[in-house]
Amino acid sequence: MDIIYFNSSSSKLFFDFFDILEEAYQK
């Protein structure tokens, strides 16, 4: 359970980071 939770939360961080990068590219 802890491992799955960790993986999903780090994946969320990873994708949030990509959203920020995408926004930076569009501006």
N, C-alpha and C positions, 0 to 999 in steps of 0.2 A: 504493500500500500504506500509506504513512504517513498519508495523508488518511483512508482507511477506518478505520485503527486509531484515529486521533484522534477521528473521529466516533463510533465505537462506545464509546470510553472516556468521552467527554463525555456521550453519551446515558445511559450507566450512572450517571454522577454525577447527571444530571438526574432519573432515575427514583429513585435512592436518596434524593434530596432530597424528592421527592414522597411516598415511603414515610414519611419522618420527619414531614412535614407531616400526613399522614393519621393517624399515631399521636398527634400532638399534639392533633388535633381530637377524637379519640375519648376522650381522658382528661378 
